[in-house]
Every structure is written in structure tokens, then in C-alpha cells.
Amino acid sequence: RKEVEQDPGPFNVPEGATVAFNCTYSNSASQSFFWYRQDCRKEPKLLMSVYSSGNEDGRFTAQLNRASQYISLLIRDSKLSDSATYLCVVFYSGGGADGLTFGKGTHLIIQP
Amino acid sequence: DTEVTQTPKHLVMGMTNKKSLKCEQHMGHRAMYWYKQKAKKPPELMFVYSYEKLSINESVPSRFSPECPNSSLLNLHLHALQPEDSALYLCASSQDTGRNYGYTFGSGTRLTVV
């Protein structure tokens, strides 16, 4: 059973373009949602939390649709430095382990 | 710079060796975690410590032994590992094991078992 699903990509996008990633989760009782960024051979870094009201941080916009159990990340005016793997992460306190479930990640390549 | 410090950054060990991975944070976080990550896979949880007590052990083989000496330190003792244990070992911390706390990851120890 895949609890958090993401399109693995790779997404090859020209510099300056807008790119969107999607993520779906299976547990309707999930409580918190995050996007993490992971560069090759580096640790995951928290990019942003995701709220039902939507939230924006500079060129990045995250949206949560609880009814559809769908999370999105939009990157505007993409930069070469945005190339990375983007992990969708969902938290459920009654879930196994610490409650965090990671998606397998979406690989983004920004091309000059 | 990450606020979770892991040492060593790289480790090569034989199957009969004993080694330890170390993790330190000074953010006052009360939950600390060990994850294992293989190439092109998401991190997999190994252990959770909450308030210095082991709260979750995800059926990890006994050749991996965690230790939490105090609220800032987390160790992972390794003994008689197998080549398939080669991976990136990530330590993470959070304010608590609660719902809205993002995790801060260390830069990891890249382990190779030969």
C-alpha cells in the first residue's frame, strides 16, 4: 500500500519556467504536511509546511486539499539551484513509527 | 550550516568491526531520530527517542544499537554489519514527537560495509 505517492520524474524544466509537483496521500486522518528538498548525497531539508489555507514563501507556493487528499508545490521563475529531489512528507500521530511517511520524491532538473 | 551535527561524515568498516555514529543538537529538541537512506529511496525510520527514552524501534536488527546519553546526544553503535547495511545514516531532531514540528536533519554519515 503506497501511503504517499509522488511522480518520481525526472522533470526537465528550462530555467525561468514554472513547475508544479503533486502528491497524494491515502490516510484521511493525516494531520501535518511538509515539503522537503534533498540535494544529491545530502540530507533532506525542510522547505515548507503545507496548510489548508495555502502558503507562499518567495517563489514557492504550497497548497493542501484535504477533501482530495492532495498536496501541491509550485515553483515560479525556476533557478538552476532548484534542481533537487522534492519529498512530500505526511504526519499522522496514530500512524506507525513516528507518524512521518515520506513519499519517494520527485526529481527536478532545471536546464540552462 | 545544519544545526544537527553528525560524525563521522564517511565511514568504511569491515563486517567484524565495531563502530559508533554520533549525533548532536543544541536546539533544545526533545525528540531525536535515526533514519537509514539507500540511494534513490526515501529515508526509513530506525529509532525514535523522546525525552531521552527509546519510544519506537522499527524492528531494526540487533547489530544496530542506539543510545541516548543525554538530551543533546544520540549514538548509533554498529557491530557485525553486513554489506547491505551500506547506506546514508541520518540523524534528525524535532521539538517533540508532535504534529506540526518539522524535522531538522543532520548531514548524515555515509557508511560502507566491506
Chai-1 contact restraints between the chains, C-beta under 6 A:
chainA,res_idxA,chainB,res_idxB,connection_type,confidence,min_distance_angstrom,max_distance_angstrom,comment,restraint_id
A,Q31,B,R99,contact,1.0,0.0,6.0,A-B,restraint_1
A,S32,B,R99,contact,1.0,0.0,6.0,A-B,restraint_2
A,S32,B,N100,contact,1.0,0.0,6.0,A-B,restraint_3
A,F34,B,G102,contact,1.0,0.0,6.0,A-B,restraint_4
A,E43,B,L90,contact,1.0,0.0,6.0,A-B,restraint_5
A,E43,B,F105,contact,1.0,0.0,6.0,A-B,restraint_6
A,E43,B,S107,contact,1.0,0.0,6.0,A-B,restraint_7
A,E43,B,G108,contact,1.0,0.0,6.0,A-B,restraint_8
A,P44,B,F105,contact,1.0,0.0,6.0,A-B,restraint_9
A,L46,B,G102,contact,1.0,0.0,6.0,A-B,restraint_10
A,F91,B,R99,contact,1.0,0.0,6.0,A-B,restraint_11
A,S93,B,R99,contact,1.0,0.0,6.0,A-B,restraint_12
A,A97,B,L45,contact,1.0,0.0,6.0,A-B,restraint_13
A,A97,B,I56,contact,1.0,0.0,6.0,A-B,restraint_14
A,A97,B,E58,contact,1.0,0.0,6.0,A-B,restraint_15
A,D98,B,L45,contact,1.0,0.0,6.0,A-B,restraint_16
A,D98,B,V48,contact,1.0,0.0,6.0,A-B,restraint_17
A,D98,B,T97,contact,1.0,0.0,6.0,A-B,restraint_18
A,F102,B,P42,contact,1.0,0.0,6.0,A-B,restraint_19
A,F102,B,P43,contact,1.0,0.0,6.0,A-B,restraint_20
A,K104,B,P42,contact,1.0,0.0,6.0,A-B,restraint_21
